[in-house]
């Protein structure tokens, strides 16, 4: 779970920050691949489209990552006031399998021999924030793994429709 959180943090930093935290010298293939996809969608060897990558990214969102990493309280407080939120009423995306597959990059083969030989089973109970659930699924997806989502009884009727 800690590695998933670390990958998510690096993914979020890479998407929303100007600083180039990941470079070609990074040995983690998956992170470098994510960097290539998010920074250069037209030049990546994987067939992707720009709309896939911009679905989860606010139209105008720039963070000064140095200020955040240096714990600049004033800057962080200013950014908190401008926090990007998703209104579930406006989240009107098609929810069929093909549409979900087209919103992200889902590899068809394991990225490494160890991934192929040691698949992971995920079981999650969900009840809110569908966009984050789909984003986390897309970020952690690998074809050899198994995924089970159970909708909790606390979920709203709108969440159940999604």
C-alpha positions as CSV (number, residue, x, y, z in Angstrom):
1,X,0.0,0.0,0.0
2,X,2.9,2.4,0.8
3,X,4.3,1.9,-2.7
4,X,0.9,2.7,-4.2
5,X,0.7,5.9,-2.2
6,X,4.2,6.8,-3.2
7,X,3.4,6.2,-6.9
8,X,0.2,8.2,-6.6
9,X,2.1,11.1,-5.0
10,X,4.8,11.1,-7.7
11,X,2.0,10.8,-10.3
12,X,0.2,13.8,-8.8
13,X,3.4,15.9,-8.4
14,X,4.3,15.1,-12.0
15,X,0.9,16.0,-13.3
16,X,0.5,19.3,-11.4
17,X,3.9,20.7,-10.8
18,X,6.3,22.6,-13.1
19,X,9.4,20.9,-11.6
20,X,10.6,17.8,-13.5
21,X,10.9,15.3,-10.6
22,X,11.3,12.3,-12.8
23,X,13.9,12.0,-15.5
24,X,15.4,9.4,-17.8
25,X,18.0,8.3,-15.2
26,X,15.3,7.0,-12.9
27,X,15.5,3.2,-12.7
28,X,11.8,2.7,-11.9
29,X,10.4,1.8,-15.3
30,X,6.8,2.3,-14.3
31,X,7.4,5.8,-13.0
32,X,9.5,6.8,-16.0
33,X,6.8,5.5,-18.2
34,X,4.2,7.6,-16.4
35,X,6.4,10.6,-16.7
36,X,6.8,10.0,-20.5
37,X,3.0,9.7,-20.9
38,X,2.1,12.8,-18.9
39,X,4.8,15.0,-20.2
40,X,5.0,13.9,-23.9
41,X,1.7,12.2,-24.9
42,X,2.4,12.5,-28.6
43,X,5.9,11.1,-28.4
44,X,5.3,8.2,-26.1
45,X,5.6,4.7,-27.6
46,X,2.3,3.8,-26.1
47,X,-0.9,4.6,-28.1
48,X,-2.5,7.3,-25.9
49,X,-4.5,10.5,-26.7
50,X,-4.2,13.9,-25.1
51,X,-7.8,13.8,-23.9
52,X,-7.1,10.7,-21.7
53,X,-4.4,12.6,-19.8
54,X,-6.4,15.8,-19.4
55,X,-9.6,14.2,-18.0
56,X,-8.3,14.4,-14.5
57,X,-6.4,17.6,-14.8
58,X,-8.0,20.9,-14.0
59,X,-7.9,23.3,-17.1
60,X,-5.7,25.9,-15.3
61,X,-3.6,24.5,-12.5
62,X,0.0,25.4,-11.7
63,X,1.7,24.6,-8.4
64,X,5.1,25.9,-7.3
65,X,6.3,22.6,-5.9
66,X,9.5,24.1,-4.4
67,X,7.3,26.2,-2.1
68,X,5.3,23.2,-1.1
69,X,8.3,21.0,-0.5
70,X,9.9,23.8,1.5
71,X,6.7,24.0,3.6
72,X,5.9,27.6,2.7
73,X,2.8,28.1,4.9
74,X,1.7,31.3,3.2
75,X,1.8,29.7,-0.3
76,X,0.2,26.5,0.9
77,X,-2.7,28.4,2.6
78,X,-3.2,30.4,-0.6
79,X,-3.4,27.3,-2.7
80,X,-5.8,25.6,-0.3
81,X,-8.3,28.4,-1.0
82,X,-8.0,27.6,-4.7
83,X,-8.4,23.9,-4.2
84,X,-9.8,22.0,-7.2
85,X,-12.9,20.0,-6.4
86,X,-15.2,17.9,-8.5
87,X,-18.9,18.5,-8.1
88,X,-20.5,15.0,-8.5
89,X,-23.5,16.7,-10.2
90,X,-21.2,17.9,-13.0
91,X,-19.4,14.5,-13.2
92,X,-21.5,13.2,-16.1
93,X,-19.2,10.8,-17.9
94,X,-20.3,7.6,-19.6
95,X,-19.8,4.6,-17.3
96,X,-19.8,1.7,-19.7
97,X,-16.6,-0.4,-19.9
98,X,-15.3,1.0,-23.2
99,X,-15.7,4.6,-22.0
100,X,-13.8,3.8,-18.7
101,X,-11.1,2.0,-20.7
102,X,-10.7,5.1,-23.0
103,X,-10.3,7.5,-20.1
104,X,-6.9,6.1,-19.1
105,X,-4.0,3.9,-20.2
106,X,-4.5,0.3,-19.3
107,X,-1.6,-1.9,-20.4
108,X,-2.4,-5.3,-21.9
109,X,0.8,-7.1,-20.7
110,X,2.7,-7.1,-17.4
111,X,5.5,-4.6,-17.4
112,X,8.0,-7.0,-15.8
113,X,8.6,-10.7,-15.2
114,X,8.1,-10.2,-11.4
115,X,4.8,-8.5,-12.0
116,X,3.7,-11.4,-14.1
117,X,4.8,-14.0,-11.6
118,X,3.4,-12.3,-8.5
119,X,0.0,-10.7,-9.2
120,X,-1.7,-8.7,-6.6
121,X,-5.3,-8.9,-5.5
122,X,-7.0,-5.7,-4.5
123,X,-10.3,-5.6,-2.5
124,X,-11.8,-2.2,-1.7
125,X,-15.0,-1.1,0.0
126,X,-16.0,2.2,-1.7
127,X,-18.7,4.7,-0.9
128,X,-17.6,8.2,-2.2
129,X,-15.4,10.1,-4.6
130,X,-15.9,8.0,-7.7
131,X,-13.4,10.1,-9.8
132,X,-10.6,9.3,-7.3
133,X,-11.5,5.6,-7.2
134,X,-11.3,5.5,-11.0
135,X,-8.1,7.4,-11.0
136,X,-6.5,5.1,-8.4
137,X,-7.7,2.1,-10.4
138,X,-6.2,3.5,-13.6
139,X,-2.9,4.3,-11.8
140,X,-2.6,0.9,-10.2
141,X,-4.0,-1.3,-13.0
142,X,-2.0,-4.1,-14.3
143,X,-3.5,-6.9,-16.4
144,X,-2.4,-9.8,-14.2
145,X,-3.8,-8.4,-11.0
146,X,-7.3,-8.9,-9.6
147,X,-9.7,-6.2,-8.5
148,X,-12.8,-6.4,-6.4
149,X,-14.9,-3.3,-5.4
150,X,-17.7,-3.5,-3.0
151,X,-20.1,-0.5,-2.6
152,X,-20.7,0.2,1.0
153,X,-24.2,0.8,2.3
154,X,-23.1,4.4,3.3
155,X,-22.9,5.3,-0.4
156,X,-25.3,7.8,-1.8
157,X,-27.8,6.9,-4.5
158,X,-25.8,9.0,-7.0
159,X,-22.6,7.0,-6.2
160,X,-24.5,3.8,-6.7
161,X,-25.6,4.9,-10.1
162,X,-22.0,5.5,-11.1
